[in-house]
Amino acid sequence: MSKKKSIWPIVLALAAWEGYRFYKGKGIFNKIRFKAQYEALAGYLETHHPNAICSNIVESNGGWSCVVNDDGREFVIYITKTIGGIFLFSEKDE
């Protein structure tokens, strides 16, 4: 019986850790938290860099950013959203 009681703090700690990761959009939760940004970015990449792959999106300076690799060329894409809900993209070479 004492073994069952000793596992609960571990279970609660793991649940709290995963809740934090979900809130921050870390790991597998990144695409859930930034779903709209990923959808907009997918359209942009399909048009401008069809073979590119991107890293996880992170919040940065009033918007979002990610690193993109397009056939060996790496650059950062900054994403902002207008008041009207339109996503704007800008690229910067590293």
Number of C-alpha atoms within 10 A of each C-alpha: 5 6 7 7 9 10 10 11 10 11 11 11 11 12 12 12 12 15 13 12 15 16 12 14 19 17 12 11 16 18 16 13 16 16 13 12 18 17 11 15 20 16 12 15 16 11 10 9 15 12 11 16 14 19 11 16 23 17 14 12 9 8 14 17 22 19 20 21 16 15 10 8 10 16 16 17 20 20 23 19 14 8 7 6 8 10 16 15 15 10 14 10 10 8
